[in-house]
């Protein structure tokens, strides 16, 4: 899943919990160039511990490449 943060400054606790526990995805790439974007990603991964790989990227091209190279990319469930 590709998530473009677009200058987001916060997410509700419920939204973060839903992302971490309620999605049937193989990996999540969070994209945003700012320090706030990076901080949101770090908070999400440390506090909510999603069961899938999660990584921050400053640009969507690198995020898409990472998602495409992910070992579970395109795997049937």
FIKOLVO-111097 format. One record per residue (C-alpha): chain; residue number from 1; residue in three letters; x, z, y. Coordinates in steps of 0.5 Angstrom, whole numbers, padded with zeros to 4 digits. Layout:
<rs>
+------+--------+-------+-------+-------+-------+
! vose ! tidren ! fivex !     x !     z !     y !
+------+--------+-------+-------+-------+-------+
!    A !    NUM !   ALA !     X !     Z !     Y !
...
+------+--------+-------+-------+-------+-------+
</rs>
This chain:
<rs>
+------+--------+-------+-------+-------+-------+
! vose ! tidren ! fivex !     x !     z !     y !
+------+--------+-------+-------+-------+-------+
!    A !      1 !   UNK !  0000 !  0000 !  0000 !
!    A !      2 !   UNK !  0003 ! -0002 !  0007 !
!    A !      3 !   UNK !  0001 !  0003 !  0012 !
!    A !      4 !   UNK !  0002 !  0001 !  0020 !
!    A !      5 !   UNK !  0002 !  0007 !  0024 !
!    A !      6 !   UNK !  0002 !  0004 !  0030 !
!    A !      7 !   UNK !  0004 !  0009 !  0035 !
!    A !      8 !   UNK ! -0001 !  0014 !  0031 !
!    A !      9 !   UNK !  0001 !  0021 !  0034 !
!    A !     10 !   UNK ! -0003 !  0025 !  0028 !
!    A !     11 !   UNK ! -0007 !  0025 !  0022 !
!    A !     12 !   UNK ! -0012 !  0030 !  0020 !
!    A !     13 !   UNK ! -0011 !  0035 !  0014 !
!    A !     14 !   UNK ! -0016 !  0032 !  0010 !
!    A !     15 !   UNK ! -0014 !  0025 !  0011 !
!    A !     16 !   UNK ! -0007 !  0027 !  0009 !
!    A !     17 !   UNK ! -0010 !  0030 !  0003 !
!    A !     18 !   UNK ! -0014 !  0024 !  0001 !
!    A !     19 !   UNK ! -0008 !  0019 !  0002 !
!    A !     20 !   UNK ! -0004 !  0024 ! -0003 !
!    A !     21 !   UNK ! -0009 !  0025 ! -0008 !
!    A !     22 !   UNK ! -0015 !  0020 ! -0008 !
!    A !     23 !   UNK ! -0011 !  0013 ! -0008 !
!    A !     24 !   UNK ! -0010 !  0009 ! -0014 !
!    A !     25 !   UNK ! -0004 !  0006 ! -0012 !
!    A !     26 !   UNK !  0004 !  0005 ! -0014 !
!    A !     27 !   UNK !  0007 !  0006 ! -0008 !
!    A !     28 !   UNK !  0006 !  0007 !  0000 !
!    A !     29 !   UNK !  0010 !  0004 !  0005 !
!    A !     30 !   UNK !  0009 !  0007 !  0012 !
!    A !     31 !   UNK !  0011 !  0003 !  0018 !
!    A !     32 !   UNK !  0013 !  0005 !  0025 !
!    A !     33 !   UNK !  0019 !  0005 !  0030 !
!    A !     34 !   UNK !  0018 !  0012 !  0033 !
!    A !     35 !   UNK !  0021 !  0018 !  0032 !
!    A !     36 !   UNK !  0014 !  0021 !  0031 !
!    A !     37 !   UNK !  0012 !  0016 !  0026 !
!    A !     38 !   UNK !  0018 !  0018 !  0022 !
!    A !     39 !   UNK !  0016 !  0025 !  0023 !
!    A !     40 !   UNK !  0009 !  0024 !  0020 !
!    A !     41 !   UNK !  0012 !  0021 !  0014 !
!    A !     42 !   UNK !  0017 !  0026 !  0013 !
!    A !     43 !   UNK !  0011 !  0031 !  0014 !
!    A !     44 !   UNK !  0006 !  0028 !  0009 !
!    A !     45 !   UNK !  0011 !  0027 !  0003 !
!    A !     46 !   UNK !  0014 !  0034 !  0004 !
!    A !     47 !   UNK !  0008 !  0038 !  0005 !
!    A !     48 !   UNK !  0003 !  0033 !  0001 !
!    A !     49 !   UNK !  0007 !  0031 ! -0005 !
!    A !     50 !   UNK !  0004 !  0024 ! -0007 !
!    A !     51 !   UNK !  0005 !  0022 ! -0014 !
!    A !     52 !   UNK !  0007 !  0016 ! -0012 !
!    A !     53 !   UNK !  0014 !  0013 ! -0008 !
!    A !     54 !   UNK !  0013 !  0014 ! -0001 !
!    A !     55 !   UNK !  0018 !  0011 !  0004 !
!    A !     56 !   UNK !  0018 !  0010 !  0012 !
!    A !     57 !   UNK !  0021 !  0004 !  0015 !
!    A !     58 !   UNK !  0022 !  0001 !  0022 !
!    A !     59 !   UNK !  0019 ! -0006 !  0021 !
!    A !     60 !   UNK !  0014 ! -0009 !  0016 !
!    A !     61 !   UNK !  0019 ! -0014 !  0013 !
!    A !     62 !   UNK !  0023 ! -0009 !  0010 !
!    A !     63 !   UNK !  0017 ! -0005 !  0008 !
!    A !     64 !   UNK !  0014 ! -0011 !  0004 !
!    A !     65 !   UNK !  0020 ! -0013 !  0001 !
!    A !     66 !   UNK !  0021 ! -0005 ! -0002 !
!    A !     67 !   UNK !  0014 ! -0006 ! -0004 !
!    A !     68 !   UNK !  0015 ! -0012 ! -0008 !
!    A !     69 !   UNK !  0021 ! -0010 ! -0011 !
!    A !     70 !   UNK !  0018 ! -0004 ! -0013 !
!    A !     71 !   UNK !  0018 ! -0003 ! -0021 !
!    A !     72 !   UNK !  0010 ! -0002 ! -0021 !
!    A !     73 !   UNK !  0009 ! -0008 ! -0016 !
!    A !     74 !   UNK !  0003 ! -0012 ! -0019 !
!    A !     75 !   UNK !  0002 ! -0007 ! -0026 !
!    A !     76 !   UNK ! -0005 ! -0007 ! -0029 !
!    A !     77 !   UNK ! -0008 ! -0001 ! -0029 !
+------+--------+-------+-------+-------+-------+
</rs>
